[in-house]
Amino acid sequence: MPAICGWESQINSITQSANSVWLSRTNLQREKITAAFAIALHMHQPTIPAGANGELIGNLQHMMEHPHDGDNHNAAAFAWCYSRIADFIPDLVSQGCNPRVMLDYSGNLLWGLRQMGRSDVLDNLKRVTSDSAYQPYVEWLGTLWSHAVIPSTPIPDLKLHIQAWQHHFAAIFGSDALARVRGFSPPEMHLPNHPDTLYEFVKALKDCGYRWVLVQEHTVERLTGEPLAFKHVPHCLVARNSRGETLSITALIKTQGSDTKLVGQMQPYYEAKHLAQNSVVPPLPYPLSVMPPLVTQISDGENGGVMMNEFPDAFKRAWYEVREGGTTGVVGVTGTEYLELIEAAGCDPDHFPACQAIGQSQIWSRVDGDRCTPKP
């Protein structure tokens, strides 16, 4: 069975540290950045009852064992996709590049790889996760244990899912690696807009030590109900429940678009170049004015021809283009790295523009937030 519980107090002590994790490692300086981009790769294989005697195994193992069924001949290609980023990063670094990537692997996938005995994949990932020569270029994002989407997951299960992933990640990569996991990637980028569900989700994230969450542009709105004014800056996601209680957490905005094509062809880099060339800097007051615009995208890391076939060359080509500077002008960042850089320059998260789940303005325009109750 996977390690998914039993170390709650130890995990809590690891994840609750308020110390910065990137400032002492980054080679970037905020004042030298004109625009930034961040990409994340989401990887998942479900756990299915397909073992020899109905045991739970990973779908990738089932594909390997039944190569002539459907598209199962792609199993080896999928396995390569789960490992290849840990080859790309050292190769690029050895060539003088300054790459960045964020990784989101479900607990199901990590357990499935262990069940299969694919230590080659996991050891490769451990190299870029823990080796000081490569760790500054790779950030892991937390997620749920499985691919359960937040709005349809029972509220009591949310924290259990989050903790299960933390347990298993620590069992594979160690406590030091878990201490650096500060951002969270919800499966399918689903954000609940029911006030109580959103509140409990944010509460679970904060209880488990997360500092920020990745959200889609079209799943949030300003507190007035209008679309976001500035999608290339961090926001403060506000969650108010039916008891009038309020919590908030920093949100990085994933812009709209075809995810696999945008990441597969490294469009975030080219969009960041456009922002820098056109000096599209949000007219925000100090200290927010010190924030360089950030283009953020996430995509499946293995699904579809674009990610399988086009991404490797596009990923490398983008870093070759920025190699001449690498640390100035348009640069790649990870989410926590970017936030720590701007916070060190005086950008307090409480000063970020506020947003809420889409449609909540319609609720609070009809309900007195100061006197509401859970009762109908």
Number of C-alpha atoms within 10 A of each C-alpha: 6 15 16 21 15 11 13 15 8 11 20 16 12 18 22 16 12 8 9 16 17 19 18 8 13 16 12 19 13 21 14 13 19 23 29 28 28 24 25 25 23 21 22 24 21 17 21 17 13 14 14 9 7 9 11 16 22 25 23 24 22 20 19 17 13 14 14 10 11 9 10 19 14 13 19 13 13 20 17 13 19 24 16 15 21 21 13 14 21 18 13 17 16 9 11 13 22 24 26 22 21 21 21 25 26 26 30 24 23 24 24 24 23 15 16 14 12 13 13 11 19 18 15 16 19 18 17 21 24 16 10 11 12 17 19 25 24 22 26 25 27 26 26 27 26 20 21 18 16 21 16 10 12 10 16 11 13 23 17 16 21 21 27 23 25 29 24 21 25 18 14 17 17 15 17 13 18 23 20 20 20 23 25 22 23 19 19 16 16 17 21 20 18 18 21 18 23 24 22 20 21 22 20 21 24 17 14 21 21 21 20 27 24 24 26 20 18 14 20 24 21 21 20 15 17 13 16 19 11 15 21 26 20 25 26 21 26 20 26 22 19 20 15 16 13 14 16 21 21 24 26 27 25 23 18 14 11 11 17 23 17 22 28 29 21 25 20 24 28 16 18 27 20 14 21 19 13 9 13 15 18 16 9 13 9 11 15 22 14 19 28 28 25 29 27 29 28 26 21 20 25 23 15 13 12 18 23 18 13 16 21 18 12 18 21 17 14 19 23 17 12 19 19 12 12 19 20 19 20 26 26 30 29 25 29 23 20 24 24 18 20 21 17 12 15 15 19 13 21 12 15 18 21 22 24 24 23 21 17 20 17 11 12 15 11 8 13 12 16 10 9 15 13 9 6 4
